[in-house]
Amino acid sequence: MLRDWAAFAETLSSGPLRDLRGGAPEVMKNFSAIAQSALKPEALDTKTKELIALAIGVAIRCDDCIAFHAKAAVTHGATREEVLETLGLAIYMGAGPSVMYASHAVEAFDQFAAKNATA
């Protein structure tokens, strides 16, 4: 085991996040309201939303997000097979957007280089 994810999530909740909630209570209260609203089951159930959040956590490389949303996926009844399928999409999306943004970076570089050459 590389990391004890339950201990990791608990450490975050009882330490840095608790401090943040105390230091910026209004911001954190509003963030919590956003989370509750986003996770409310409507067209998509909460389990599906937690799987999406887990995939986003992977795609943006957020260990803290992985800890909280993996736990929530379990809580909401996700199966290992559902998680593995979700992670396949996360891998795809983490790589695909990077390719697209790399093309933007090349274009930006080329434009700045051309402007610099004429100055």
C-alpha positions as a Markdown table, in Angstrom:
| # | Residue | x | y | z |
|---|---|---|---|---|
| 1 | Met | 0.0 | 0.0 | 0.0 |
| 2 | Leu | 1.4 | 3.4 | -1.0 |
| 3 | Arg | -0.9 | 5.5 | 1.1 |
| 4 | Asp | -3.5 | 5.0 | 3.8 |
| 5 | Trp | -6.2 | 7.0 | 2.1 |
| 6 | Ala | -8.6 | 6.9 | 5.0 |
| 7 | Ala | -5.9 | 8.3 | 7.3 |
| 8 | Phe | -5.0 | 10.8 | 4.7 |
| 9 | Ala | -8.6 | 12.0 | 4.4 |
| 10 | Glu | -9.0 | 12.1 | 8.2 |
| 11 | Thr | -5.7 | 14.1 | 8.6 |
| 12 | Leu | -6.9 | 16.6 | 6.0 |
| 13 | Ser | -10.3 | 17.0 | 7.7 |
| 14 | Ser | -9.0 | 17.3 | 11.2 |
| 15 | Gly | -6.1 | 19.5 | 10.4 |
| 16 | Pro | -5.7 | 21.8 | 7.4 |
| 17 | Leu | -9.3 | 21.8 | 6.3 |
| 18 | Arg | -10.5 | 22.5 | 9.9 |
| 19 | Asp | -8.1 | 25.4 | 10.1 |
| 20 | Leu | -9.4 | 26.7 | 6.7 |
| 21 | Arg | -13.0 | 26.4 | 7.8 |
| 22 | Gly | -12.2 | 28.4 | 11.0 |
| 23 | Gly | -10.1 | 31.0 | 9.1 |
| 24 | Ala | -12.4 | 31.6 | 6.2 |
| 25 | Pro | -15.8 | 30.5 | 7.5 |
| 26 | Glu | -18.0 | 32.4 | 5.0 |
| 27 | Val | -16.0 | 31.1 | 2.0 |
| 28 | Met | -16.1 | 27.5 | 3.3 |
| 29 | Lys | -19.8 | 27.8 | 4.1 |
| 30 | Asn | -20.5 | 28.9 | 0.6 |
| 31 | Phe | -18.2 | 26.2 | -0.9 |
| 32 | Ser | -20.1 | 23.6 | 1.1 |
| 33 | Ala | -23.4 | 24.9 | -0.3 |
| 34 | Ile | -22.0 | 24.6 | -3.8 |
| 35 | Ala | -20.9 | 21.0 | -3.1 |
| 36 | Gln | -24.4 | 20.1 | -1.6 |
| 37 | Ser | -26.1 | 21.7 | -4.6 |
| 38 | Ala | -23.9 | 20.0 | -7.2 |
| 39 | Leu | -24.2 | 16.6 | -5.5 |
| 40 | Lys | -28.0 | 16.8 | -5.1 |
| 41 | Pro | -29.6 | 13.9 | -7.1 |
| 42 | Glu | -31.5 | 15.2 | -10.0 |
| 43 | Ala | -31.0 | 14.0 | -13.6 |
| 44 | Leu | -27.9 | 12.2 | -12.3 |
| 45 | Asp | -27.8 | 10.3 | -9.0 |
| 46 | Thr | -25.2 | 11.2 | -6.3 |
| 47 | Lys | -23.2 | 8.0 | -7.0 |
| 48 | Thr | -22.7 | 9.0 | -10.6 |
| 49 | Lys | -21.8 | 12.6 | -9.6 |
| 50 | Glu | -19.2 | 11.2 | -7.1 |
| 51 | Leu | -17.7 | 9.0 | -9.9 |
| 52 | Ile | -17.5 | 12.1 | -12.1 |
| 53 | Ala | -15.8 | 14.0 | -9.3 |
| 54 | Leu | -13.4 | 11.1 | -8.8 |
| 55 | Ala | -12.5 | 11.2 | -12.5 |
| 56 | Ile | -11.9 | 14.9 | -12.4 |
| 57 | Gly | -9.7 | 14.5 | -9.3 |
| 58 | Val | -7.6 | 12.0 | -11.2 |
| 59 | Ala | -7.5 | 14.1 | -14.4 |
| 60 | Ile | -6.3 | 17.2 | -12.5 |
| 61 | Arg | -4.0 | 15.2 | -10.3 |
| 62 | Cys | -5.6 | 16.1 | -6.9 |
| 63 | Asp | -4.8 | 13.5 | -4.2 |
| 64 | Asp | -7.0 | 15.2 | -1.7 |
| 65 | Cys | -9.9 | 15.1 | -4.2 |
| 66 | Ile | -9.2 | 11.4 | -4.8 |
| 67 | Ala | -9.4 | 10.7 | -1.1 |
| 68 | Phe | -12.7 | 12.4 | -0.5 |
| 69 | His | -14.5 | 11.3 | -3.7 |
| 70 | Ala | -13.3 | 7.7 | -3.5 |
| 71 | Lys | -14.7 | 7.5 | 0.0 |
| 72 | Ala | -18.0 | 9.2 | -1.2 |
| 73 | Ala | -18.2 | 6.8 | -4.1 |
| 74 | Val | -18.1 | 3.8 | -1.7 |
| 75 | Thr | -20.6 | 5.5 | 0.6 |
| 76 | His | -23.0 | 5.9 | -2.4 |
| 77 | Gly | -22.6 | 2.3 | -3.5 |
| 78 | Ala | -20.2 | 2.5 | -6.4 |
| 79 | Thr | -18.7 | -0.8 | -7.4 |
| 80 | Arg | -15.0 | -1.5 | -8.2 |
| 81 | Glu | -16.0 | -2.1 | -11.8 |
| 82 | Glu | -17.8 | 1.3 | -12.0 |
| 83 | Val | -14.7 | 3.0 | -10.5 |
| 84 | Leu | -12.4 | 1.3 | -13.0 |
| 85 | Glu | -14.5 | 2.3 | -15.9 |
| 86 | Thr | -14.7 | 5.8 | -14.6 |
| 87 | Leu | -10.9 | 5.9 | -14.2 |
| 88 | Gly | -10.5 | 4.8 | -17.8 |
| 89 | Leu | -12.3 | 8.0 | -18.8 |
| 90 | Ala | -10.2 | 10.0 | -16.4 |
| 91 | Ile | -7.0 | 8.7 | -18.1 |
| 92 | Tyr | -8.4 | 9.5 | -21.5 |
| 93 | Met | -9.5 | 13.0 | -20.5 |
| 94 | Gly | -6.3 | 13.8 | -18.6 |
| 95 | Ala | -4.3 | 13.1 | -21.6 |
| 96 | Gly | -6.6 | 14.5 | -24.3 |
| 97 | Pro | -6.9 | 18.0 | -22.9 |
| 98 | Ser | -3.2 | 18.1 | -22.4 |
| 99 | Val | -2.7 | 17.4 | -26.1 |
| 100 | Met | -5.1 | 20.2 | -26.9 |
| 101 | Tyr | -3.5 | 22.7 | -24.6 |
| 102 | Ala | -0.1 | 21.7 | -25.8 |
| 103 | Ser | -1.2 | 22.8 | -29.3 |
| 104 | His | -2.3 | 26.2 | -27.8 |
| 105 | Ala | 1.1 | 26.5 | -26.1 |
| 106 | Val | 2.9 | 25.9 | -29.4 |
| 107 | Glu | 0.7 | 28.4 | -31.2 |
| 108 | Ala | 1.2 | 31.0 | -28.4 |
| 109 | Phe | 5.0 | 30.5 | -28.5 |
| 110 | Asp | 5.0 | 30.8 | -32.3 |
| 111 | Gln | 3.1 | 34.1 | -32.1 |
| 112 | Phe | 5.3 | 35.6 | -29.4 |
| 113 | Ala | 8.4 | 34.4 | -31.2 |
| 114 | Ala | 7.2 | 36.0 | -34.5 |
| 115 | Lys | 6.3 | 39.2 | -32.8 |
| 116 | Asn | 9.7 | 39.3 | -31.1 |
| 117 | Ala | 11.5 | 38.7 | -34.4 |
| 118 | Thr | 9.9 | 41.7 | -36.0 |
| 119 | Ala | 10.5 | 44.0 | -33.0 |
